[in-house]
Amino acid sequence: MKTHSISLCSLPSIAFAHEYSSDNYDITFPKQENFIEISYNLCGAVTVEQDDRKDIVPEGALSVHIRSTDGIRCYCEGKQQHITVGFAINFTEGTDLCLPHYISPPASEKFVKRLRRIVNEFTLCRTTTVKLASDVLYLLAEISAEYAKISTEKESYGHFLYAEKAKRYIATHIDRKLYVAEIAENVGLSVGYLSNLFRRATGQTLVEFINRTKLARVKELTERGLTVKEAGILSGYDDENYVSRIYKKYFGKNITDDER
C-alpha cells in the first residue's frame, strides 16, 4: 500500500470541510503542493487513479490524498457519500507521521465523529480556528497511529503463521535430525529471517524449540519403557550422552530422575 512519511512544518489552513453525496461521483484534482485531503467513505467504493496506479478505496475506509502530482482522479459508479476535509499545510519528507493511501479502521466511529466535528465547526466559522487546527492535527496523528497498529497486527499475525508452519514441519520430522536451513527452505524464508520472526512469535529460538520438542518425545518414550538410547534414536538423536546433557541443560535435572 502506498504511504506518505512526512513531518509537519506549519499549522493547517482548512480550504473546505463538508459531507458530500452524489449519484455520479467523478472528479479530477489538480496538482496542489502542500495540500492534504482526508475523506471517510460512508457509502460506495471510490476508484482512485494516480501516478499510473489504480486503487479501489472501499466503503468504510478512510483515505488520505496528498495532491503532489497531477491528475488524481476519483470516481464511483452508483451512489457515493463521504465526509471530507481539505487543508493546506507545509510538510517535508520525515518520520513524524506515516499516512496510508487508505485504511479500513476497525473503530471507524471515532474518525467519523472527529471529521463531522470539523465539518460542523468549519461550517459555522468559515475559517481555521485554533480548535479546528488542533482537531485536524489530532486527526492526522490518529490516522498515523491506527495505521501503525494495523501494520503491527498484520506483521504479528504473519509471524504467527510462519512460526506455526515451522512447528508443523518439526513435529512431522521429529524422528530425525533437523536443521534450521531445511525448515527455512520449507516455509520459504531465509534462515536469518525465520529465526528472527520465530523468536519474536514464540519467545524461543528455533534450536531451543526443536530440542524441547524432541526431549519431550524422549521423556514420553522412556515413560513407556524404552531406554534413553532407544528413545533418543526415535527422536533423531544418535548420542545417548548428548541427550542426557541437553535434557539437564533445558530442564535442570537428569532424565533418569524423571524416569524414576
TITIKOL-912515 format. One record per residue (C-alpha): x, y, z; residue number from 1. Coordinates in nm, 2 decimals, padded with zeros to 4 digits. Each point is the difference from the previous one (the first is absolute). Example, Ala and Ser with C-alpha at 12.3 -4.5 7.8 and 13.67 -1.06 7.14 Angstrom:
TITIKOL-912515
ATOM:px:py:pz:n
ATOM:01.23:-00.45:00.78:1;
ATOM:00.14:00.34:-00.07:2;
END
This chain:
TITIKOL-912515
ATOM:px:py:pz:n
ATOM:00.00:00.00:00.00:1;
ATOM:00.12:00.35:-00.08:2;
ATOM:00.09:00.21:00.30:3;
ATOM:00.14:00.34:00.07:4;
ATOM:00.26:00.06:00.27:5;
ATOM:00.00:00.37:00.09:6;
ATOM:00.09:00.25:00.26:7;
ATOM:-00.22:00.31:00.04:8;
ATOM:00.14:00.35:-00.02:9;
ATOM:-00.31:00.22:00.06:10;
ATOM:-00.35:00.00:00.13:11;
ATOM:-00.28:-00.10:-00.24:12;
ATOM:-00.22:00.25:-00.19:13;
ATOM:-00.33:-00.16:-00.09:14;
ATOM:-00.13:00.06:-00.35:15;
ATOM:-00.31:-00.21:00.02:16;
ATOM:-00.18:-00.24:00.24:17;
ATOM:-00.33:-00.16:-00.10:18;
ATOM:-00.21:-00.31:-00.03:19;
ATOM:-00.06:-00.08:-00.36:20;
ATOM:-00.24:-00.23:-00.19:21;
ATOM:-00.02:-00.07:-00.37:22;
ATOM:-00.16:-00.26:-00.24:23;
ATOM:00.28:00.07:-00.26:24;
ATOM:00.32:00.08:00.19:25;
ATOM:00.29:00.07:-00.24:26;
ATOM:00.25:00.27:00.07:27;
ATOM:00.36:00.07:-00.09:28;
ATOM:00.22:00.20:00.24:29;
ATOM:00.28:00.22:-00.13:30;
ATOM:00.35:00.00:00.14:31;
ATOM:00.01:00.20:00.32:32;
ATOM:00.31:00.02:00.21:33;
ATOM:-00.02:-00.03:00.37:34;
ATOM:-00.37:-00.10:-00.01:35;
ATOM:-00.16:-00.31:00.17:36;
ATOM:-00.35:-00.13:-00.02:37;
ATOM:-00.14:-00.25:00.25:38;
ATOM:-00.33:-00.18:-00.08:39;
ATOM:-00.21:-00.27:00.15:40;
ATOM:-00.22:-00.21:-00.24:41;
ATOM:-00.34:-00.03:00.16:42;
ATOM:-00.15:-00.16:-00.31:43;
ATOM:00.15:-00.13:-00.33:44;
ATOM:00.35:-00.11:-00.09:45;
ATOM:00.21:00.26:-00.18:46;
ATOM:00.25:-00.08:-00.27:47;
ATOM:00.31:00.22:00.02:48;
ATOM:00.24:00.04:-00.29:49;
ATOM:00.33:00.17:00.08:50;
ATOM:00.35:-00.04:-00.14:51;
ATOM:-00.10:-00.29:-00.23:52;
ATOM:-00.15:-00.18:00.30:53;
ATOM:-00.36:-00.10:00.04:54;
ATOM:-00.12:-00.07:00.36:55;
ATOM:-00.35:-00.07:00.12:56;
ATOM:-00.08:00.16:00.33:57;
ATOM:-00.28:-00.20:00.15:58;
ATOM:-00.31:00.11:00.19:59;
ATOM:00.09:00.05:00.37:60;
ATOM:00.36:00.10:-00.08:61;
ATOM:00.19:00.32:00.09:62;
ATOM:00.21:00.14:-00.28:63;
ATOM:00.28:00.25:-00.01:64;
ATOM:00.08:00.19:-00.32:65;
ATOM:00.31:00.21:-00.03:66;
ATOM:-00.03:00.21:-00.32:67;
ATOM:00.36:00.01:-00.09:68;
ATOM:-00.05:-00.15:-00.35:69;
ATOM:-00.22:00.09:-00.30:70;
ATOM:-00.32:-00.19:-00.09:71;
ATOM:-00.14:-00.15:00.32:72;
ATOM:-00.33:-00.13:-00.12:73;
ATOM:-00.26:-00.14:00.23:74;
ATOM:-00.33:-00.16:-00.12:75;
ATOM:-00.27:-00.23:00.10:76;
ATOM:-00.27:-00.18:-00.19:77;
ATOM:-00.33:00.04:00.19:78;
ATOM:-00.07:00.18:00.32:79;
ATOM:00.30:00.14:00.19:80;
ATOM:00.01:00.19:00.33:81;
ATOM:00.30:00.12:00.19:82;
ATOM:00.11:00.24:00.27:83;
ATOM:00.31:00.20:-00.09:84;
ATOM:00.23:00.27:00.11:85;
ATOM:00.27:00.16:-00.22:86;
ATOM:00.27:00.23:00.14:87;
ATOM:00.32:00.17:-00.10:88;
ATOM:00.30:-00.09:00.23:89;
ATOM:00.37:00.02:-00.05:90;
ATOM:00.18:-00.33:00.04:91;
ATOM:00.31:-00.18:-00.10:92;
ATOM:00.11:-00.36:-00.03:93;
ATOM:00.05:-00.12:00.35:94;
ATOM:-00.09:-00.25:00.27:95;
ATOM:-00.25:00.18:00.22:96;
ATOM:-00.31:-00.14:-00.19:97;
ATOM:-00.05:-00.31:-00.22:98;
ATOM:-00.32:00.06:-00.19:99;
ATOM:-00.14:-00.29:-00.22:100;
ATOM:-00.19:00.06:-00.32:101;
ATOM:-00.29:-00.16:00.18:102;
ATOM:-00.08:-00.22:00.30:103;
ATOM:-00.32:-00.18:00.12:104;
ATOM:00.02:00.07:00.37:105;
ATOM:-00.19:-00.25:00.23:106;
ATOM:-00.10:00.29:00.22:107;
ATOM:-00.12:00.24:-00.27:108;
ATOM:-00.25:00.19:00.22:109;
ATOM:00.27:00.21:00.15:110;
ATOM:00.12:00.12:-00.34:111;
ATOM:-00.35:00.07:-00.12:112;
ATOM:-00.08:00.19:00.32:113;
ATOM:00.32:00.21:-00.03:114;
ATOM:-00.06:00.08:-00.37:115;
ATOM:-00.36:00.10:00.07:116;
ATOM:00.11:00.22:00.28:117;
ATOM:00.25:00.17:-00.24:118;
ATOM:-00.27:00.04:-00.26:119;
ATOM:-00.25:00.15:00.24:120;
ATOM:00.25:00.24:00.15:121;
ATOM:00.13:00.11:-00.34:122;
ATOM:-00.36:00.05:-00.13:123;
ATOM:-00.06:00.24:00.29:124;
ATOM:00.33:00.18:00.00:125;
ATOM:00.11:-00.01:-00.36:126;
ATOM:00.36:00.05:00.12:127;
ATOM:00.26:-00.21:00.17:128;
ATOM:-00.03:00.06:00.37:129;
ATOM:00.26:-00.13:00.25:130;
ATOM:-00.25:-00.27:00.09:131;
ATOM:-00.04:-00.11:-00.36:132;
ATOM:00.37:-00.01:-00.06:133;
ATOM:00.04:-00.21:00.31:134;
ATOM:-00.27:-00.24:-00.11:135;
ATOM:00.17:-00.04:-00.35:136;
ATOM:00.34:-00.06:00.16:137;
ATOM:-00.15:-00.25:00.24:138;
ATOM:-00.18:-00.18:-00.29:139;
ATOM:00.33:-00.03:-00.19:140;
ATOM:00.16:-00.15:00.32:141;
ATOM:-00.28:-00.24:00.05:142;
ATOM:00.02:-00.13:-00.36:143;
ATOM:00.37:-00.05:00.03:144;
ATOM:-00.04:-00.18:00.33:145;
ATOM:-00.28:-00.22:-00.14:146;
ATOM:00.21:-00.09:-00.31:147;
ATOM:00.30:-00.09:00.23:148;
ATOM:-00.23:-00.22:00.21:149;
ATOM:-00.16:-00.18:-00.29:150;
ATOM:00.34:-00.05:-00.17:151;
ATOM:00.15:-00.15:00.33:152;
ATOM:-00.30:-00.23:00.04:153;
ATOM:00.03:-00.13:-00.36:154;
ATOM:00.37:-00.05:00.04:155;
ATOM:-00.05:-00.19:00.33:156;
ATOM:-00.27:-00.22:-00.16:157;
ATOM:00.24:-00.07:-00.29:158;
ATOM:00.27:-00.09:00.24:159;
ATOM:-00.24:-00.23:00.18:160;
ATOM:-00.10:-00.18:-00.32:161;
ATOM:00.37:-00.06:-00.10:162;
ATOM:00.08:-00.11:00.35:163;
ATOM:-00.29:-00.25:00.00:164;
ATOM:00.11:-00.13:-00.34:165;
ATOM:00.35:-00.06:00.14:166;
ATOM:-00.14:-00.17:00.31:167;
ATOM:-00.20:-00.24:-00.22:168;
ATOM:00.31:-00.09:-00.21:169;
ATOM:00.19:-00.07:00.32:170;
ATOM:-00.28:-00.22:00.14:171;
ATOM:-00.02:-00.19:-00.33:172;
ATOM:00.37:-00.07:-00.01:173;
ATOM:00.07:-00.04:00.37:174;
ATOM:00.15:-00.35:-00.04:175;
ATOM:00.31:00.12:-00.18:176;
ATOM:00.27:00.27:00.01:177;
ATOM:-00.14:00.35:-00.08:178;
ATOM:00.18:00.30:-00.13:179;
ATOM:-00.12:00.36:00.01:180;
ATOM:00.10:00.04:-00.37:181;
ATOM:-00.24:-00.28:-00.12:182;
ATOM:-00.28:00.14:00.22:183;
ATOM:00.06:00.35:-00.15:184;
ATOM:00.00:-00.15:-00.35:185;
ATOM:-00.33:-00.18:00.07:186;
ATOM:-00.18:00.32:00.12:187;
ATOM:00.15:00.21:-00.28:188;
ATOM:00.21:00.24:00.21:189;
ATOM:00.37:00.07:00.05:190;
ATOM:00.16:-00.16:00.31:191;
ATOM:00.06:00.34:00.16:192;
ATOM:-00.35:00.13:-00.06:193;
ATOM:-00.17:-00.32:00.12:194;
ATOM:00.22:-00.02:00.31:195;
ATOM:-00.08:00.36:00.09:196;
ATOM:-00.38:-00.01:-00.05:197;
ATOM:-00.02:-00.35:00.17:198;
ATOM:00.16:00.15:00.31:199;
ATOM:-00.23:00.30:-00.01:200;
ATOM:-00.31:-00.22:-00.04:201;
ATOM:00.09:-00.27:00.26:202;
ATOM:00.26:00.14:00.23:203;
ATOM:00.23:-00.29:-00.09:204;
ATOM:00.27:-00.05:-00.25:205;
ATOM:-00.07:-00.27:-00.27:206;
ATOM:00.28:-00.22:00.14:207;
ATOM:-00.14:00.03:00.35:208;
ATOM:-00.35:-00.09:-00.12:209;
ATOM:00.13:-00.30:-00.20:210;
ATOM:00.19:-00.13:00.30:211;
ATOM:-00.28:00.05:00.25:212;
ATOM:-00.24:-00.17:-00.24:213;
ATOM:00.23:-00.29:-00.06:214;
ATOM:00.08:-00.04:00.37:215;
ATOM:-00.37:00.00:00.09:216;
ATOM:-00.03:-00.29:-00.24:217;
ATOM:00.30:-00.18:00.16:218;
ATOM:-00.16:00.04:00.34:219;
ATOM:-00.33:-00.13:-00.13:220;
ATOM:00.17:-00.31:-00.15:221;
ATOM:00.21:-00.07:00.31:222;
ATOM:-00.32:00.01:00.20:223;
ATOM:-00.13:-00.28:-00.23:224;
ATOM:00.30:-00.21:00.10:225;
ATOM:00.26:00.08:-00.27:226;
ATOM:00.36:00.08:00.10:227;
ATOM:00.14:00.35:-00.04:228;
ATOM:00.21:-00.13:-00.29:229;
ATOM:-00.30:-00.16:-00.18:230;
ATOM:-00.22:00.31:00.06:231;
ATOM:00.27:00.22:-00.12:232;
ATOM:00.04:-00.19:-00.33:233;
ATOM:-00.37:00.02:-00.06:234;
ATOM:00.02:00.38:00.06:235;
ATOM:00.28:00.07:-00.24:236;
ATOM:00.29:-00.02:00.25:237;
ATOM:00.28:-00.26:-00.04:238;
ATOM:00.20:00.08:00.31:239;
ATOM:-00.15:-00.10:00.34:240;
ATOM:00.25:00.22:00.19:241;
ATOM:-00.10:00.30:-00.21:242;
ATOM:-00.37:-00.06:00.08:243;
ATOM:00.08:-00.01:00.37:244;
ATOM:00.21:00.32:-00.01:245;
ATOM:-00.26:00.21:-00.18:246;
ATOM:-00.28:-00.14:00.21:247;
ATOM:00.17:00.13:00.31:248;
ATOM:00.08:00.33:-00.18:249;
ATOM:-00.36:00.07:-00.08:250;
ATOM:-00.18:-00.16:00.29:251;
ATOM:00.26:00.03:00.28:252;
ATOM:00.00:-00.37:00.09:253;
ATOM:00.11:-00.33:-00.13:254;
ATOM:-00.24:-00.19:-00.22:255;
ATOM:00.06:-00.31:00.21:256;
ATOM:-00.15:00.20:00.30:257;
ATOM:-00.33:00.03:-00.20:258;
ATOM:00.02:-00.37:-00.09:259;
ATOM:-00.02:-00.08:00.37:260;
END
